[in-house]
Amino acid sequence: MILKYLRENPGKALLASPLSAPLKAWALLPLFMLIALLVGFGTGLLEFDPLKTGFALLLPLTLFIFPSLLEELFFRGLLIPRTISDSGRTAVWRSILLSTLAFVAWHPFNALLFNHSAIPLFLNPWFLVITAALGVTCGYGYVVSRSIWVPVIIHWMTVCAWVLLLGGRNLVLEI
């Protein structure tokens, strides 16, 4: 039963091309960007501070694998049934919200257990607001596209912009 679920959900989601995703799979991205930028710059979590090191060339690949791919496989690919849209609007939003709650809760848990330098950030309520907005955006993109690659790309672009351009590395990485 578990193997069937893995094959039908993250398995098939990995094979679904983001290029065939309907345009509405990306619909929440502008709203997420607006929320993230307003909250981020308004609270001082973000500042324009491009990374100037050769290490910057390696970061996008690393950030693609973790957090983007691995977190999306778990929080969207496992926690949201790939065909949830067949169950109606209420089931869709319940799944997206539960997945988002788990995604948001993961960040403080991650900081407290594994990434102590991220504790101040990952327990910051404004950071968690941005994280929740990202979770909803990725969840919606996944449900509409049925491709794990849509939320992976959204997550990856967000983290790359944050770490490479907006000072995020100073908050969670020791670079």
C-alpha positions as CSV (number, residue, x, y, z in Angstrom):
1,M,0.0,0.0,0.0
2,I,2.8,2.4,0.9
3,L,4.8,1.5,-2.2
4,K,1.7,2.1,-4.4
5,Y,1.1,5.5,-2.8
6,L,4.8,6.4,-3.4
7,R,4.6,5.3,-7.0
8,E,1.3,7.1,-7.6
9,N,2.1,10.4,-5.9
10,P,5.8,11.5,-5.7
11,G,6.7,8.9,-8.4
12,K,4.3,10.1,-11.0
13,A,4.8,13.7,-9.9
14,L,8.5,13.4,-10.7
15,L,7.7,12.3,-14.2
16,A,5.2,15.1,-14.9
17,S,6.9,18.0,-16.8
18,P,6.5,21.5,-15.5
19,L,6.3,22.6,-19.2
20,S,2.9,21.0,-19.6
21,A,1.6,22.6,-16.4
22,P,-1.3,25.0,-17.0
23,L,-0.5,28.7,-16.5
24,K,-2.7,28.8,-13.5
25,A,-0.2,26.5,-11.6
26,W,2.0,29.6,-11.4
27,A,-0.8,32.0,-10.5
28,L,0.1,32.5,-6.9
29,L,3.7,33.3,-7.6
30,P,3.3,37.1,-8.1
31,L,1.3,37.3,-4.9
32,F,3.8,35.3,-3.0
33,M,6.6,37.5,-4.3
34,L,4.8,40.6,-3.3
35,I,4.1,39.3,0.2
36,A,7.7,38.1,0.6
37,L,9.3,41.3,-0.6
38,L,6.9,43.6,1.5
39,V,7.3,41.5,4.7
40,G,11.0,40.9,4.1
41,F,12.1,44.4,3.4
42,G,9.5,45.9,5.8
43,T,10.9,43.9,8.7
44,G,14.6,43.9,7.8
45,L,14.7,40.2,7.0
46,L,15.7,41.1,3.4
47,E,18.3,43.5,2.2
48,F,19.9,43.8,-1.2
49,D,23.3,42.2,-0.6
50,P,24.6,40.1,-3.6
51,L,27.0,37.3,-2.7
52,K,30.5,38.0,-4.1
53,T,32.4,34.8,-3.9
54,G,33.3,31.8,-6.2
55,F,31.2,29.7,-3.8
56,A,28.1,31.4,-5.3
57,L,28.5,29.2,-8.4
58,L,28.0,26.0,-6.4
59,L,25.1,27.2,-4.2
60,P,22.3,27.0,-6.9
61,L,23.0,23.3,-7.3
62,T,23.2,22.7,-3.6
63,L,20.0,24.7,-3.0
64,F,18.2,22.8,-5.8
65,I,18.7,19.5,-3.9
66,F,18.2,20.8,-0.4
67,P,16.0,22.5,0.5
68,S,14.0,22.7,-2.8
69,L,13.8,19.1,-4.2
70,L,13.8,17.2,-0.9
71,E,11.4,19.5,1.0
72,E,9.0,19.6,-1.9
73,L,9.1,15.8,-2.4
74,F,8.1,15.5,1.3
75,F,5.7,18.5,1.9
76,R,4.0,18.4,-1.4
77,G,4.7,15.0,-3.1
78,L,4.0,12.9,0.0
79,L,1.6,15.0,2.0
80,I,-0.7,16.1,-0.8
81,P,-2.3,13.3,-2.8
82,R,-1.5,14.0,-6.5
83,T,-5.1,13.6,-7.5
84,I,-6.6,15.6,-4.7
85,S,-8.2,18.0,-7.1
86,D,-10.6,15.2,-8.0
87,S,-11.9,15.4,-4.5
88,G,-13.3,18.9,-4.6
89,R,-12.2,22.4,-3.5
90,T,-12.5,21.8,0.2
91,A,-10.3,18.8,0.1
92,V,-7.7,20.7,-2.0
93,W,-7.4,23.6,0.4
94,R,-7.4,21.3,3.4
95,S,-4.5,19.4,1.9
96,I,-2.6,22.6,0.9
97,L,-3.1,24.1,4.4
98,L,-2.1,20.9,6.3
99,S,1.0,20.6,4.1
100,T,1.8,24.3,4.7
101,L,1.4,23.9,8.4
102,A,3.9,21.0,8.4
103,F,6.2,23.0,6.2
104,V,6.1,26.0,8.5
105,A,6.6,23.8,11.6
106,W,9.6,22.0,10.0
107,H,11.6,25.2,9.9
108,P,11.8,25.8,13.7
109,F,12.2,22.1,14.2
110,N,15.1,22.0,11.7
111,A,16.8,25.0,13.3
112,L,16.5,23.6,16.9
113,L,17.7,20.1,16.0
114,F,20.1,20.6,13.1
115,N,20.9,24.2,12.1
116,H,21.5,26.1,15.3
117,S,22.8,29.2,13.4
118,A,19.3,29.5,11.9
119,I,17.4,29.6,15.2
120,P,16.9,33.4,15.4
121,L,15.6,33.4,11.8
122,F,13.5,30.2,11.7
123,L,11.7,31.2,14.9
124,N,11.0,34.7,13.6
125,P,7.3,35.1,13.1
126,W,7.8,37.2,10.0
127,F,10.0,34.6,8.4
128,L,7.3,32.0,9.2
129,V,4.7,34.3,7.5
130,I,6.9,34.2,4.3
131,T,7.4,30.5,4.7
132,A,3.6,30.0,5.0
133,A,3.1,32.1,1.8
134,L,5.7,29.9,0.0
135,G,4.0,26.8,1.3
136,V,0.6,27.8,0.0
137,T,2.1,28.9,-3.4
138,C,4.0,25.6,-3.8
139,G,1.0,23.5,-2.6
140,Y,-1.3,25.2,-5.1
141,G,1.2,24.9,-7.9
142,Y,1.5,21.2,-7.2
143,V,-2.2,20.5,-7.0
144,V,-2.9,22.3,-10.3
145,S,0.1,20.9,-12.2
146,R,0.3,17.5,-10.6
147,S,4.0,17.9,-11.2
148,I,6.5,18.2,-8.3
149,W,8.7,20.3,-10.6
150,V,6.4,23.4,-10.3
151,P,6.9,23.7,-6.6
152,V,10.5,22.7,-6.8
153,I,11.2,25.5,-9.3
154,I,9.3,28.1,-7.2
155,H,11.1,27.0,-4.0
156,W,14.5,26.9,-5.7
157,M,14.1,30.4,-7.3
158,T,13.0,31.8,-4.0
159,V,15.9,30.3,-2.0
160,C,18.4,31.2,-4.7
161,A,17.3,34.8,-4.8
162,W,17.2,35.0,-1.0
163,V,20.7,33.5,-0.5
164,L,22.5,34.9,-3.6
165,L,20.9,38.4,-3.7
166,L,19.0,39.3,-0.6
167,G,21.3,38.5,2.3
168,G,19.8,35.2,3.3
169,R,23.1,33.5,3.6
170,N,24.0,35.8,6.4
171,L,21.1,34.6,8.4
172,V,21.4,30.8,7.9
173,L,24.8,30.0,6.4
174,E,28.2,30.6,7.8
175,I,29.8,32.1,4.7
